[in-house]
Amino acid sequence: MAAGDVVINGVTVDIDDPCALVKELRKAELMLATGGGIVRARFGDDDVQFSSASLSALRELINRYEVLCAAKCGTRLRYAKRMRFVR
């Protein structure tokens, strides 16, 4: 395992690839939402454990990496709406 790798649910992912991280974190979220139990994520020497009680914290982490992935790919997550008043 390289210095920039993390382990999420037994899958090694490069921490510099936010799109791959989002994919694995979504799998962890689905597992938790369906009662899959405890999910572990290892970031270097830190071992993070998610359970059904921390589903909201996992969702915030997913949102953060989705934004990073969108920036890396050059896609937009939000679009502005324009309005025009007609008389």
N, C-alpha and C positions, 0 to 999 in steps of 0.2 A: 504494500500500500504506500503510495507516494505521499509527500507532505501535504498536498492540496486535495487529498481525497477524504471523503466522508462515507460512513457506512449507515445506510438507512434500511432497516429491516433486512439486514444481511446482504444488501446490494451496495457495492462500492461505486460512488459517484464523484466526479471531479467537482470541487466546490466552486471553481471558476466557470462552470457551465450552468447558469441559472435555469435554463430550459430543462436540462436533465434532472436538476434538483426538484423543480416543480412537478415533473412527472412522478418521481418517487414519493414526494410528499403527498401528492393527490392519492396515490395508492394507499399510503398510511392513513390518510383521512377517511377513505372509503372503508378500510379495514376497521377503524375505530367506530365509524358511524353504524356499521353493521354488527357491532359487538365482537370485534376480533380480538379484543384484549389490549395488551400493552405493546407499544411500538417503540423501538429504540433507534436513536440516531447518534452516531459518533462523529464529532467534529474535532479532528486531531486527537488530543488527549481527553477532551470533554465528552462525556457520555450523557446524552439527553434522553429521558424516558417520557413518552407521551402515553396518557391513559384517557379513558373516556371523559374524565373530568377536565382535561386540558384541550378539548376539541377546539375551543375558540382561539387559544394560543397557536395551535397548529394552523388554523385558518388564516390568522394574521401573518404567519410565516409564509404560507403559500401565496398570499396576496403580495407580500414584499418581493418574493422571487418571480412572480408573474410580471411585475413591473420591470424588474431587471431583465427578464427574458425578452419582453416586448422592446425594451430599449436596445438590446443586443441585436434583435432581428429587424429593427427599424419599423415595427408595426405600432399602431396607435390603439390604446385600450379605450380611450374616451373620445367622443366626437362632440363638437359644439353644435348646437342647433341654432339656426338663424330664424328670426321672426321678422315679418314685415306687416305693417298695418296698411290696409287698403281703405280708402274713403269712398 
